[in-house]
Amino acid sequence: MKHALLAILVLSVIPAVALAEDFPPLKREPVLEEALPAANPPVKQVRGARIRFAPSRPTGRHRHPVSVVGVVTAGSFVFKREGDTEKTIKAGDGFFEPAGVTIERFDNASSTEPAEIVAYYLTDSKDRPLIEYLDK
């Protein structure tokens, strides 16, 4: 009987050990670190939106009256802030659009697949407009 209980105990511990190896402890990996610009109004509210882009869809030149923090949740984008180098950001990458800075490009990089972001607008009011489109 003791051997049977010992065997059950050993067999019940093996899956727990294997599970611990499959799922390591929490791992934090930085994806974004930016300072809020002075142009940002006092943050009293965060407004979030899931935004989907058709294949090859550009956003067009624009800027925001509030800072925007977000993450690419699907696909990839060509991203360029005024004064910065153009880069490609992909699913899992964070992005930051400072208040008042022109965004030259935020375009779906794929001609065949849709892409998606989740954006959080750091605003002072639920009524404040979130985007201003600019002429080319």
MARKEFI-116464 format. One record per residue: residue number from 1; x negated, y, z of N, C-alpha, C in turn. Coordinates in steps of 0.02 Angstrom, whole numbers, plus 32768, in hexadecimal, padded with zeros to 4 digits. Each point is the difference from the previous one (the first is absolute). Example, Ala and Ser with C-alpha at 12.3 -4.5 7.8 and 13.67 -1.06 7.14 Angstrom:
% residues 2
- 1 | 7D6C | 7EE4 | 8186 | 802D | 803B | 8000 | 7FD3 | 803C | 8000
- 2 | 8012 | 8035 | 7FDC | 7FD6 | 803B | 8003 | 8027 | 8037 | 8025
This chain:
% residues 136
- 1 | 7FD7 | 7FC4 | 8000 | 8029 | 803C | 8000 | 7FD5 | 803F | 8000
- 2 | 7FC9 | 7FFE | 8029 | 7FD4 | 803A | 8003 | 7FE0 | 800C | 7FBC
- 3 | 7FEE | 7FCA | 7FDD | 7FE0 | 8008 | 7FBE | 8032 | 801D | 7FCE
- 4 | 803F | 7FED | 8005 | 8033 | 801A | 7FD2 | 800A | 804B | 800C
- 5 | 8003 | 8014 | 8040 | 8007 | 8047 | 8010 | 7FC3 | 8028 | 7FE9
- 6 | 7FC5 | 7FE3 | 800A | 7FC3 | 8022 | 7FEA | 8000 | 8007 | 7FB4
- 7 | 8015 | 7FCD | 7FDD | 8002 | 8003 | 7FB7 | 8032 | 8035 | 7FE8
- 8 | 8039 | 8004 | 8020 | 8032 | 8033 | 7FEF | 7FE4 | 8046 | 800D
- 9 | 7FDF | 8008 | 8039 | 7FE2 | 8041 | 8011 | 7FCC | 8014 | 7FCD
- 10 | 7FD4 | 7FD3 | 7FEE | 7FCB | 800F | 7FCF | 801F | 8010 | 7FBC
- 11 | 8030 | 7FD9 | 7FEB | 8020 | 800C | 7FBF | 8027 | 8042 | 7FFF
- 12 | 801A | 8014 | 8039 | 8025 | 8040 | 8001 | 7FD2 | 803C | 8001
- 13 | 7FC2 | 7FF8 | 8015 | 7FD0 | 8037 | 8002 | 7FDF | 800A | 7FBC
- 14 | 7FF7 | 7FCC | 7FD9 | 7FDE | 8005 | 7FBF | 8024 | 8032 | 7FD2
- 15 | 8042 | 7FFD | 7FF8 | 8020 | 8032 | 7FD4 | 7FF6 | 8048 | 8019
- 16 | 8000 | 800A | 8042 | 7FF6 | 8043 | 801B | 7FBA | 8019 | 7FEF
- 17 | 7FCE | 7FD5 | 8004 | 7FBC | 8013 | 7FEE | 7FFC | 8010 | 7FB6
- 18 | 801E | 7FD6 | 7FD7 | 8000 | 800D | 7FB7 | 8024 | 8041 | 7FF0
- 19 | 8038 | 800C | 8022 | 8025 | 803E | 7FF5 | 7FD7 | 803D | 8013
- 20 | 7FDC | 7FFC | 8036 | 7FD5 | 8038 | 8016 | 7FCB | 800F | 7FCC
- 21 | 7FE6 | 7FCD | 7FDF | 7FCD | 800A | 7FCC | 801F | 801E | 7FC1
- 22 | 803F | 7FEE | 7FF0 | 8021 | 801A | 7FC5 | 8012 | 804A | 8008
- 23 | 8010 | 8015 | 803B | 8015 | 8044 | 800E | 7FD0 | 8020 | 8032
- 24 | 7FCD | 8024 | 7FE8 | 7FD0 | 801E | 802D | 8022 | 8037 | 802A
- 25 | 7FDF | 8017 | 8035 | 801B | 8036 | 8028 | 800D | 803E | 7FD5
- 26 | 8027 | 802C | 801A | 8010 | 803E | 7FDD | 7FC1 | 8021 | 7FE4
- 27 | 8004 | 8014 | 7FC1 | 7FC8 | 8022 | 7FE0 | 8018 | 8042 | 7FE4
- 28 | 7FE3 | 8036 | 8015 | 8013 | 8042 | 7FE9 | 7FCD | 8019 | 7FCD
- 29 | 8018 | 8011 | 7FC5 | 7FD5 | 8018 | 7FCA | 8018 | 8045 | 7FEB
- 30 | 7FD7 | 8034 | 8009 | 8015 | 8044 | 7FED | 800F | 8004 | 7FB5
- 31 | 8037 | 8021 | 7FEF | 8011 | 800B | 7FBA | 8007 | 804A | 7FEE
- 32 | 8002 | 802B | 8033 | 8009 | 8047 | 7FF3 | 7FEF | 8029 | 803E
- 33 | 7FDB | 8036 | 7FF5 | 7FF2 | 802F | 8036 | 7FF9 | 8045 | 7FE1
- 34 | 802E | 802C | 800F | 8001 | 8044 | 7FE3 | 8016 | 8031 | 8036
- 35 | 7FE6 | 803C | 7FFD | 8015 | 8035 | 802E | 803C | 8025 | 7FE1
- 36 | 8030 | 8013 | 802A | 8038 | 8027 | 7FE6 | 7FE9 | 8047 | 7FF2
- 37 | 8011 | 801B | 7FC6 | 7FEB | 8044 | 7FEF | 8028 | 8033 | 8028
- 38 | 7FE3 | 803B | 8007 | 8022 | 8037 | 8023 | 8041 | 8012 | 7FDE
- 39 | 8004 | 7FF4 | 7FBE | 803C | 8011 | 7FDA | 803D | 7FD5 | 8013
- 40 | 7FF4 | 7FC8 | 8021 | 8038 | 7FD4 | 8013 | 802A | 8022 | 8036
- 41 | 8043 | 8002 | 7FF8 | 8029 | 801C | 8035 | 7FFD | 7FD3 | 803E
- 42 | 8013 | 801A | 803A | 8000 | 7FD5 | 803C | 802C | 7FC2 | 7FF3
- 43 | 7FE5 | 7FC6 | 800F | 8024 | 7FC2 | 7FF2 | 8034 | 7FF4 | 8036
- 44 | 8040 | 8002 | 7FEB | 8037 | 7FF3 | 802D | 8029 | 7FC3 | 7FEA
- 45 | 7FF2 | 7FEB | 7FC2 | 8025 | 7FC8 | 7FE4 | 7FD6 | 7FDD | 7FCC
- 46 | 8008 | 7FBF | 7FFC | 7FE0 | 7FD8 | 7FCB | 8038 | 7FE5 | 7FD4
- 47 | 7FFA | 800C | 7FBF | 8031 | 7FE6 | 7FD1 | 7FDC | 7FCE | 7FD2
- 48 | 801B | 7FC4 | 7FFA | 7FDF | 7FCD | 7FD7 | 802A | 7FEE | 7FC4
- 49 | 7FDE | 7FEA | 7FCB | 8023 | 7FEB | 7FC3 | 7FD9 | 7FCA | 7FDD
- 50 | 8024 | 7FCF | 7FE5 | 7FE2 | 7FCD | 7FD4 | 800B | 801A | 7FB9
- 51 | 7FCA | 8006 | 7FDA | 8004 | 801D | 7FBD | 7FE5 | 7FCE | 7FCD
- 52 | 802A | 7FEF | 7FD0 | 7FED | 7FCE | 7FCD | 7FF2 | 8024 | 7FBE
- 53 | 7FCB | 7FEA | 7FDE | 7FEB | 801D | 7FC0 | 8006 | 7FCC | 7FC9
- 54 | 801F | 8011 | 7FC9 | 8002 | 7FD5 | 7FC6 | 7FBA | 7FF9 | 7FE3
- 55 | 7FF3 | 7FCD | 7FD7 | 7FBE | 7FFA | 7FE1 | 7FED | 8041 | 7FDB
- 56 | 7FC1 | 8013 | 8008 | 7FE3 | 803C | 7FE1 | 801E | 8042 | 8018
- 57 | 802A | 7FFE | 8032 | 8023 | 803D | 8017 | 7FD1 | 8030 | 8024
- 58 | 7FF8 | 803D | 7FE4 | 7FDA | 8033 | 8024 | 802F | 8026 | 8030
- 59 | 7FE3 | 801D | 8033 | 8027 | 802B | 802D | 8004 | 8046 | 7FE4
- 60 | 7FCB | 8015 | 7FDF | 7FFB | 8046 | 7FEB | 7FDE | 8029 | 8035
- 61 | 7FE2 | 8037 | 7FEC | 7FDD | 802C | 8030 | 8034 | 8019 | 8032
- 62 | 7FED | 7FFD | 803F | 802E | 8016 | 8034 | 7FD9 | 8011 | 8040
- 63 | 8024 | 801B | 802F | 7FE4 | 800A | 8043 | 8039 | 7FFB | 8032
- 64 | 7FED | 7FFA | 803E | 8031 | 7FFA | 8035 | 7FF7 | 8039 | 8032
- 65 | 8037 | 801A | 801C | 7FFA | 8034 | 8033 | 7FEC | 7FE2 | 8044
- 66 | 8001 | 7FBE | 8004 | 7FEC | 7FDC | 803D | 7FCE | 7FCA | 7FED
- 67 | 7FD9 | 7FE9 | 802F | 7FD1 | 7FC9 | 7FF1 | 8026 | 7FBE | 7FF8
- 68 | 7FE4 | 7FD6 | 7FD5 | 801E | 7FBE | 7FF2 | 7FCC | 7FCB | 800E
- 69 | 8013 | 7FCD | 8026 | 7FD6 | 7FC7 | 800F | 8026 | 7FC3 | 7FE5
- 70 | 7FDD | 7FD3 | 7FDF | 8024 | 7FC7 | 7FE6 | 7FD3 | 7FC4 | 7FF2
- 71 | 8020 | 7FCC | 7FE7 | 7FDC | 7FC3 | 7FEF | 801E | 7FE4 | 7FBF
- 72 | 7FD4 | 7FE6 | 7FD6 | 8016 | 7FDE | 7FC3 | 8018 | 7FBB | 8015
- 73 | 803E | 7FEF | 7FF0 | 801B | 7FBF | 8014 | 8003 | 7FCE | 7FC6
- 74 | 7FFA | 8018 | 7FC2 | 7FFE | 7FD3 | 7FC6 | 7FDF | 8024 | 7FC6
- 75 | 7FD8 | 7FDA | 7FDA | 7FE0 | 801C | 7FC5 | 7FC5 | 802C | 8010
- 76 | 7FF1 | 802D | 7FD2 | 7FC7 | 802F | 8009 | 8010 | 8042 | 7FDE
- 77 | 7FDD | 8034 | 8016 | 800C | 8044 | 7FE9 | 7FBE | 8022 | 7FF0
- 78 | 8003 | 802D | 7FCE | 7FC9 | 802F | 7FF5 | 8012 | 803D | 802A
- 79 | 7FD3 | 8012 | 802E | 800E | 8035 | 8031 | 7FC9 | 8035 | 7FFC
- 80 | 8016 | 8040 | 7FFB | 7FCF | 8036 | 7FFF | 801D | 803E | 8022
- 81 | 7FDF | 8014 | 8035 | 8010 | 8040 | 8021 | 7FD5 | 8036 | 7FE1
- 82 | 8018 | 803D | 7FFD | 7FDA | 8038 | 7FE7 | 7FBE | 8005 | 8024
- 83 | 7FC9 | 8003 | 7FDA | 7FBD | 8006 | 801D | 7FDF | 7FBE | 8011
- 84 | 8025 | 7FC9 | 7FFB | 7FE4 | 7FBE | 8010 | 7FF6 | 7FD8 | 7FBF
- 85 | 7FDC | 7FCA | 8006 | 7FF5 | 7FD2 | 7FC8 | 803C | 7FD2 | 7FF8
- 86 | 8013 | 7FF3 | 7FC2 | 8036 | 7FD1 | 7FF1 | 7FEC | 7FBB | 8018
- 87 | 8030 | 7FDB | 801E | 7FF1 | 7FBC | 8017 | 803E | 7FD5 | 7FF7
- 88 | 7FF6 | 7FBF | 8001 | 8037 | 7FD1 | 7FFE | 800C | 7FE5 | 8046
- 89 | 803F | 8003 | 8015 | 8013 | 7FE4 | 8041 | 8030 | 7FC6 | 7FF2
- 90 | 7FFB | 7FCC | 8029 | 8026 | 7FC3 | 7FF4 | 8027 | 7FEB | 803E
- 91 | 8029 | 7FCD | 7FF9 | 8029 | 7FE8 | 8037 | 7FD5 | 7FF7 | 803F
- 92 | 8018 | 801C | 8036 | 7FDC | 7FFD | 8040 | 7FD7 | 803F | 800E
- 93 | 7FF2 | 8028 | 7FCD | 7FD9 | 803D | 800A | 802C | 8038 | 801B
- 94 | 7FE4 | 8028 | 802D | 8023 | 803B | 8018 | 7FEF | 803C | 7FD5
- 95 | 802A | 8034 | 8002 | 7FF1 | 803E | 7FDD | 8019 | 803B | 802A
- 96 | 7FE4 | 803B | 7FF1 | 8012 | 803D | 8024 | 8005 | 8039 | 7FCD
- 97 | 8037 | 8024 | 8004 | 800A | 803B | 7FD7 | 800A | 803B | 802F
- 98 | 7FCC | 802A | 8008 | 8004 | 8038 | 802E | 8034 | 8034 | 7FEA
- 99 | 8020 | 8020 | 802F | 8030 | 8035 | 7FF1 | 7FDF | 8036 | 7FD5
- 100 | 8022 | 8014 | 7FCB | 7FE9 | 8037 | 7FD6 | 7FCB | 7FEE | 7FCC
- 101 | 7FE6 | 7FC3 | 8000 | 7FCC | 7FEC | 7FD0 | 8021 | 7FE2 | 7FC2
- 102 | 7FEA | 8016 | 7FC6 | 801C | 7FE5 | 7FC1 | 7FEA | 7FB8 | 7FF6
- 103 | 8030 | 7FD6 | 7FF1 | 7FF2 | 7FBA | 7FEF | 8001 | 7FFD | 7FB3
- 104 | 7FC5 | 7FF7 | 7FE4 | 7FF9 | 8000 | 7FB7 | 801C | 7FC0 | 7FE1
- 105 | 7FF6 | 7FC8 | 8022 | 8019 | 7FC0 | 7FE6 | 8015 | 7FD3 | 803A
- 106 | 8037 | 7FE0 | 7FF8 | 8016 | 7FC8 | 802A | 802A | 7FD5 | 7FD2
- 107 | 7FDE | 7FDA | 7FD6 | 801F | 7FDD | 7FC8 | 7FF9 | 7FB5 | 8007
- 108 | 8036 | 7FDC | 7FEF | 7FFC | 7FB7 | 7FFF | 7FCA | 7FED | 7FCD
- 109 | 7FCE | 7FDA | 8018 | 7FC7 | 7FEF | 7FD6 | 800F | 7FC8 | 7FCE
- 110 | 8038 | 7FDD | 8009 | 8010 | 7FC7 | 7FD4 | 8032 | 8014 | 7FCA
- 111 | 7FF5 | 7FE8 | 7FC4 | 8030 | 800B | 7FCA | 8035 | 7FC9 | 7FFD
- 112 | 7FF8 | 7FCC | 802A | 802F | 7FC8 | 7FFD | 8023 | 7FF1 | 8043
- 113 | 7FE5 | 8017 | 8038 | 801D | 7FEE | 8041 | 8016 | 803F | 8026
- 114 | 8037 | 7FFC | 8025 | 8013 | 8038 | 802A | 7FD0 | 8006 | 803B
- 115 | 8002 | 8038 | 8022 | 7FD6 | 800B | 803C | 802B | 8024 | 8034
- 116 | 7FE9 | 7FFD | 803F | 802A | 801B | 8036 | 7FD4 | 801C | 8038
- 117 | 8019 | 8035 | 801E | 7FE0 | 801D | 803B | 8035 | 8009 | 8036
- 118 | 7FE9 | 8004 | 803E | 8029 | 8019 | 8037 | 7FDC | 803F | 8018
- 119 | 8025 | 8038 | 7FFE | 7FE3 | 8041 | 8011 | 8023 | 801C | 803E
- 120 | 7FD8 | 801E | 802D | 801A | 8020 | 803C | 7FEF | 804A | 7FFD
- 121 | 8033 | 802A | 8003 | 7FF9 | 8048 | 7FFC | 8000 | 801C | 8047
- 122 | 7FCA | 8023 | 8012 | 7FF9 | 801C | 8044 | 801D | 8047 | 7FFF
- 123 | 803E | 8006 | 8013 | 8025 | 803E | 7FF6 | 801A | 801E | 8041
- 124 | 801A | 803C | 7FF9 | 801C | 8023 | 803A | 804D | 8001 | 7FFD
- 125 | 801D | 7FE5 | 7FCB | 8048 | 8004 | 7FF8 | 8019 | 7FCB | 7FD0
- 126 | 803B | 7FE6 | 800D | 801E | 7FCF | 7FD2 | 8019 | 8022 | 7FC0
- 127 | 8004 | 8042 | 8000 | 801A | 8025 | 7FC6 | 7FC9 | 801C | 7FD3
- 128 | 7FC1 | 7FFB | 8014 | 7FCA | 801D | 7FD8 | 7FF7 | 7FD7 | 7FC0
- 129 | 7FFA | 8022 | 7FC6 | 7FF0 | 7FDC | 7FC2 | 7FBD | 7FDC | 8008
- 130 | 7FF9 | 7FC7 | 7FE1 | 7FC4 | 7FD8 | 800A | 7FCE | 8003 | 7FC7
- 131 | 8014 | 8017 | 7FC5 | 7FD3 | 8001 | 7FC6 | 8010 | 803C | 7FD3
- 132 | 7FCB | 801A | 7FE2 | 8007 | 8036 | 7FCE | 7FDA | 7FE9 | 7FC2
- 133 | 8024 | 7FF8 | 7FC8 | 7FE0 | 7FEC | 7FC2 | 7FE2 | 803E | 7FDF
- 134 | 7FC5 | 7FF9 | 7FE2 | 7FDC | 8038 | 7FE3 | 7FFD | 7FF8 | 7FB5
- 135 | 7FFD | 8039 | 7FDD | 7FF7 | 7FFF | 7FB7 | 7FBB | 7FE6 | 7FF0
- 136 | 7FF9 | 7FE3 | 7FC4 | 7FBE | 7FE8 | 7FEA | 7FD9 | 803A | 7FEC
